[in-house]
Amino acid sequence: MQYDITIVGAGIVGLATAFKILERKPDTKLLILEKEPGVAMHQTGNNSGVIHSGIYYRPGSLRALNCTRGYKQLLEFSDREGIPYDLCGKIIVATDEKEQAILATVLERGRQNGLDKIRMISAAEMKEKEPHVYGVEAIDVPYAGIIDFKSVADKLAEIVSTRMGAGLLFNQKVLNIYTRSGYSEIVTDKEVFSTKLVINTAGLHSDEIAALTIPKLDLRIIPFRGEYMTLKKEKEYLVKNLIYPTPDPDFPWLGVHFTRMIKGVVEAGPNAVFAFKKEGYKKSDISFHDLGRALSFGGFQKIMFKFMKFGLAEYYRSYNKAAFTKALQKLIPEIQKEDLLPGDSGVRALAVGRNGEMIDDFVFAENEWAVNVLNAPSPAATACLSIGESVAEKALARFS
Ligand SMILES: Cc1cc2nc3c(=O)[nH]c(=O)nc-3n(C[C@H](O)[C@H](O)[C@H](O)COP(=O)(O)OP(=O)(O)OC[C@H]3O[C@@H](n4cnc5c(N)ncnc54)[C@H](O)[C@@H]3O)c2cc1C
């Protein structure tokens, strides 16, 4: 059988893309290939489960636009399909004057992104919302919420494969793609599939899949592991909902926060350490292939030297629970080391450019044979349906 479109990767972005393609063009012969035995086993299934509002992102950026558009679509989809979520709101806390100044710019950004209901609240009002937090001021973000993105991915998979007729094959690791005139052959570790168009939503491996059709790729995916702790049951009262620090403008994705998860537990963290394996969830996980690819890339060498101090501090926190606790105490001073239990971890795919820049925005790259989603960091889970819509448009333009 020859497929019209084959999607590589059944994370939330690949599944949402399949959904949007079949919604627009139901007769598309569509196949999804996933190397794992199930959907959402990597970034999608190991994230913080926060429905982001879009407050942080540069106005006009793809992250800002897709977050706003995707937020609405995610809630509509979840309402329609009966997926539980809770728009519990979050606070972003400033603990000193310097952070207050940054917080004012975050508030301004959020307003530019159309979030009319966000507002600065005093320390007293903040204490009413989160009695155990220390801070001098905070932004109240009523839009933010919590959800289990694995449930969203499961539902999307069920809809595309059973209601919409897509093929969804597991344990099929894509190894190579040969482009011919008018079609491509996708070689997995088990079979060969023929398709007119490839869509690459392979997350942590999206650079390697893209390199099969774009020989000179200017970025590489570098894996960063985020390690969490959970609060002991009897200490969960310390956190009512979502408590975030003022973002560091240079490292907006760093900074420990507290997240009440939809499944009930309260997570604290994460730190962010360079992972020696793309899907390395444990400290001891190592892949010489992945490590070699990262270390041999000039762009990564540049950021390594530039941000050495921050990197080492993150490693220190990774191995030293007292240091991890100290970082958390900045927001909740009464938290003690004994209140924390080891939690899960997740690995983020961070795209780094050849010149050593961390690529902030979503990145898509297309050619005759393929549409690649090359950088889909947070809030890509919140924004999945909007990203899926954009990719579907790009893909279907070739079939009209
Ligand atoms: C720690 C952490 C916390 C986060 N918190 C949030 C949050 O609170 N809110 C939010 O909106 N976003 C959050 N994010 C971001 C969000 O989870 C990701 O942006 C999103 O899940 C990306 O989805 P994806 O489908 O692109 O990638 P993935 O979910 O990683 O899926 C990619 C899929 O491709 C498959 N694959 C890879 N290579 C191959 C191959 N060769 N052949 C076949 N299949 C292949 C993989 O097995 C995987 O299933 C977080 C991310 C992390 C890591």
The ligand as an SDF file (V2000), in Angstrom:
LIG
                    3D

 53 58  0  0  0  0  0  0  0  0999 V2000
   10.1320   17.8010   31.8320 C   0  0  0  0  0  0  0  0  0  0  0  0
    9.1700   18.4310   30.8660 C   0  0  0  0  0  0  0  0  0  0  0  0
    8.1240   19.2480   31.3310 C   0  0  0  0  0  0  0  0  0  0  0  0
    7.2440   19.8430   30.4190 C   0  0  0  0  0  0  0  0  0  0  0  0
    6.1500   20.5010   30.8800 N   0  0  0  0  0  0  0  0  0  0  0  0
    5.2030   20.9350   30.0030 C   0  0  0  0  0  0  0  0  0  0  0  0
    3.9750   21.4710   30.4680 C   0  0  0  0  0  0  0  0  0  0  0  0
    3.7210   21.5030   31.6660 O   0  0  0  0  0  0  0  0  0  0  0  0
    3.0870   21.9440   29.5540 N   0  0  0  0  0  0  0  0  0  0  0  0
    3.3340   21.8960   28.1980 C   0  0  0  0  0  0  0  0  0  0  0  0
    2.4940   22.3580   27.4280 O   0  0  0  0  0  0  0  0  0  0  0  0
    4.4780   21.3560   27.7360 N   0  0  0  0  0  0  0  0  0  0  0  0
    5.3950   20.8440   28.5990 C   0  0  0  0  0  0  0  0  0  0  0  0
    6.5290   20.2520   28.1430 N   0  0  0  0  0  0  0  0  0  0  0  0
    6.7610   20.1740   26.7010 C   0  0  0  0  0  0  0  0  0  0  0  0
    5.9510   19.0690   26.0370 C   0  0  0  0  0  0  0  0  0  0  0  0
    5.8740   17.9160   26.8290 O   0  0  0  0  0  0  0  0  0  0  0  0
    6.5990   18.7550   24.6930 C   0  0  0  0  0  0  0  0  0  0  0  0
    6.8250   19.9620   24.0130 O   0  0  0  0  0  0  0  0  0  0  0  0
    5.6990   17.8590   23.8280 C   0  0  0  0  0  0  0  0  0  0  0  0
    5.3240   16.7170   24.5580 O   0  0  0  0  0  0  0  0  0  0  0  0
    6.4230   17.4720   22.5590 C   0  0  0  0  0  0  0  0  0  0  0  0
    5.6670   16.4860   21.9180 O   0  0  0  0  0  0  0  0  0  0  0  0
    6.2530   15.7010   20.6980 P   0  0  0  0  0  0  0  0  0  0  0  0
    5.1540   14.8630   20.1480 O   0  0  0  0  0  0  0  0  0  0  0  0
    6.9320   16.6750   19.7850 O   0  0  0  0  0  0  0  0  0  0  0  0
    7.4440   14.8090   21.2920 O   0  0  0  0  0  0  0  0  0  0  0  0
    7.4190   13.4310   22.0820 P   0  0  0  0  0  0  0  0  0  0  0  0
    6.3260   13.3590   23.0460 O   0  0  0  0  0  0  0  0  0  0  0  0
    8.7950   13.2370   22.6060 O   0  0  0  0  0  0  0  0  0  0  0  0
    7.1180   12.3690   20.9440 O   0  0  0  0  0  0  0  0  0  0  0  0
    8.0530   12.0130   19.9390 C   0  0  0  0  0  0  0  0  0  0  0  0
    7.8040   10.5550   19.5670 C   0  0  0  0  0  0  0  0  0  0  0  0
    8.6290   10.2050   18.4640 O   0  0  0  0  0  0  0  0  0  0  0  0
    9.0380    8.8680   18.6420 C   0  0  0  0  0  0  0  0  0  0  0  0
   10.2330    8.6050   17.8270 N   0  0  0  0  0  0  0  0  0  0  0  0
   11.4460    9.2030   17.9560 C   0  0  0  0  0  0  0  0  0  0  0  0
   12.3130    8.6870   17.0330 N   0  0  0  0  0  0  0  0  0  0  0  0
   11.6190    7.7710   16.3130 C   0  0  0  0  0  0  0  0  0  0  0  0
   11.9760    6.9030   15.2390 C   0  0  0  0  0  0  0  0  0  0  0  0
   13.2120    6.8730   14.7300 N   0  0  0  0  0  0  0  0  0  0  0  0
   11.0240    6.0840   14.7310 N   0  0  0  0  0  0  0  0  0  0  0  0
    9.7520    6.0890   15.2370 C   0  0  0  0  0  0  0  0  0  0  0  0
    9.3700    6.8880   16.2790 N   0  0  0  0  0  0  0  0  0  0  0  0
   10.2890    7.7150   16.8040 C   0  0  0  0  0  0  0  0  0  0  0  0
    9.3130    8.7840   20.1440 C   0  0  0  0  0  0  0  0  0  0  0  0
    9.3650    7.4580   20.6090 O   0  0  0  0  0  0  0  0  0  0  0  0
    8.1710    9.5950   20.7060 C   0  0  0  0  0  0  0  0  0  0  0  0
    7.0520    8.7950   21.0120 O   0  0  0  0  0  0  0  0  0  0  0  0
    7.4310   19.6470   29.0140 C   0  0  0  0  0  0  0  0  0  0  0  0
    8.4690   18.8270   28.5590 C   0  0  0  0  0  0  0  0  0  0  0  0
    9.3040   18.1950   29.4720 C   0  0  0  0  0  0  0  0  0  0  0  0
   10.3350   17.2470   28.9550 C   0  0  0  0  0  0  0  0  0  0  0  0
  1  2  1  0
  2  3  1  0
  2 52  2  0
  3  4  2  0
  4  5  1  0
  4 50  1  0
  5  6  2  0
  6  7  1  0
  6 13  1  0
  7  8  2  0
  7  9  1  0
  9 10  1  0
 10 11  2  0
 10 12  1  0
 12 13  2  0
 13 14  1  0
 14 15  1  0
 14 50  1  0
 15 16  1  0
 16 17  1  0
 16 18  1  0
 18 19  1  0
 18 20  1  0
 20 21  1  0
 20 22  1  0
 22 23  1  0
 23 24  1  0
 24 25  2  0
 24 26  1  0
 24 27  1  0
 27 28  1  0
 28 29  2  0
 28 30  1  0
 28 31  1  0
 31 32  1  0
 32 33  1  0
 33 34  1  0
 33 48  1  0
 34 35  1  0
 35 36  1  0
 35 46  1  0
 36 37  1  0
 36 45  1  0
 37 38  2  0
 38 39  1  0
 39 40  1  0
 39 45  2  0
 40 41  1  0
 40 42  2  0
 42 43  1  0
 43 44  2  0
 44 45  1  0
 46 47  1  0
 46 48  1  0
 48 49  1  0
 50 51  2  0
 51 52  1  0
 52 53  1  0
M  END
$$$$
